[in-house]
Amino acid sequence: MARLMELSAAEGLLPARHGRCTLSEVEVGRITSNAPFKGQMDAVETALGFTFPAPNRVTSHGDARLVWTGPGRVFLTGADAPDLGDDAAVTDQTDAWVTVQLNGADAVNVLARLVPVDLRPAHFKPGHTARAMLAHMYVSVIHDGDDAFQILAMRSMAQTLVHDVTAAMKAVAARG
C-alpha cells in the first residue's frame, strides 16, 4: 500500500528573500467558508462570537479572524467553525488554499507590479482585504500591518504564486 506524506502547498519553494522583502508560507490553521442563509446573519454572528466584517475588511478575535470574501461570505481562519446547523452554508476549505506572507519595506512596490488595486497604506490600511487578480490568478490580499501582507491563493496555484511574487521581488530589488 502507498504511504502518503502530508506536504504544505509551498513545500520546498519558500522562504525567499530578495532585496528588502521576504516571502514565506504561513500556517493560518483551519479555513472555513461561511455564508449565512437569508435572515440568519444574527444567529451566525452569535455562534461565531463576533460580527461579520464590512466589505473588504478583516475582523479578529484572538487567533481567529473573519476575512471578507464577498457579499455575505467570509473565511473563518485560526479557529474551528461552530456547528451552524441550518443557519449557514459552511465548507472546510483548509486543504484548498495556500497562504503566504510578504514582508518588507518594498512589499507595496512588489504587489503594485502584480495586483490592480492601490495597496498603498493611505488607501489600504491594516485590516483591509481585497479579492483581486494577482498576475493571472484570483487571490485574497490582506494588509496585516506595517509592510506585511498575507496572500491567500488556491493551493493548485502555489508554485505560480511563488514564481510571480519572487519575480516581482527581484525586479523591485534590481531597481534599488
N, C-alpha and C positions, 0 to 999 in steps of 0.2 A: 504494500500500500504506500502511496506517495505521502511524504511528510511535507506539509505546508508550513512556510515560515511567514510570520507577520512582519511586514516591512512598512515603513512610513512612505507616504507618497513621494517624497523628495529624497529618499534613501540614496546616499552617495552623491547627491547633487549639491548639497549645501552643508556648511555655510560658505558664503562667497563674500569677499571683500575687495572693493575696487575704489580707489580714490578715498573720498570721505563718507562712504556708505558701506553698510553691511547688510546682507540678505541672509536670513536664517529661517528654518522651519520652526513653527511654534505649535505646541500641543494645546488646543483650547478645550479639550475634553469632549463630551458628547455634544453634538449639534442636532437640534430637533427643530423641524419646521412646524410652526403653529399658526393655524388660520381659523379663527373663531367663526362659527356659523352665525347666520343672521340673528341678531338680538342676544347673542351670548357673550359679547365682549366683556361685560362686567364680571360674569361668572369666571371667565378665563383669566382675567387680571387678578381676581381674588385668589384663584387656585395657584397662579404663578407667583404671587406675592409682590408684584409691582405692575405699574401701568405700562401699557404699550407705548413705545417711543413715538414721537411725532415723525412725520415723513423725513427721511434722510438723517435720522438720529439714532443714537445708541443709548440705552439706559442700563445702569449697573446696580447690582445689589450683591455686595461681597464679591465672590469669584464669578457669579452668574451674571450674564448680560443678555439683553434683548437687542438684536440687531434688526432694524427695519429692512425688509427685503422687497416690499411692495405694499400697495394698499391692503390693509387688513391682514398682513402677513409679517411674521418675524421669525428669526432664528433665535432659539434659546441656546446659549453656549455656556459651558462651565458648570452645568447642573443637570441632573436628571429631570425630565419633564414629569409633572404630576399626572395622574390619571384624569384626563379631561372628559372622559365618557362621551356623551353625545353633544358636548358643547363646542368641539373644535375638531378640525382635521389635523392630526398630528402624525408626523412621519420622522423616523430616525434617519438623519442624513449624515451621520458621523463618518461613515466609510466612503462617502461620495465627494468629500471636499478635502482640499489641501489648504493649509493656512501658513502664509509666510509673513515675516516681519521685515520691513525695510527701515533701517535706522541710519541716521547720519545727516550732516549739515547740508548735503546735496539731495536729500530724499525727494523734495518737491521738484527739483530740476530733473531728476531721473524720471519721475512719474509724469512730468509735463511732456516728455517725449512719447509717452505711451497711452495716456488717458485724456480724452477730450473734455475734461472737467477742470475748472480752476481750483486747484488744491492748495493755493497759497493760504497761509494762516489767516489772513484778513477776511477770507471768504469761507474757508473750510476749516472750522475750528475743531479742537479736540472734542470728541463725542459725536462728530458728524460722520455720516456714511453715505456712500453713493453706489448704486448699481450702475455700472458703466462698462464700456468696452475697454480692454487693455490690449493693445495691438488688435488681434482679431478674435478675442475670446471675452465672454461676459464674466465679470468679477464683481465682488463687493470690496470696496476700498473703505477702510475705517481709519480716521485720524485718531491715533492712540495717544498723542501727546507731542511735546516738542520734538520735531524731526523724526517722528515714528509713525509708521503706517502699517496696518495689517491688511493683507490682501487674501481674500478667500476666492479660490477658483475650483472648478471641477477637478477632481483627482486625476482624471484621464488627461488633463492638460498640464500636469505638474512640470513635466520636462520642458514644454513650450513656455510656460510661465517663467521658469528659472532662466531659460535661454534669453527670452525677451528682456527681462529685467536686468540681467547681468550685462547684456549687450548695451543697454542704455546706461548702466553704471559705468562701463568702460568708456563710452562716448563722452559722458559728462566729465569723468576723471581726466580724459585726454585734453579737454578744453582748459583745465585748470593749471 
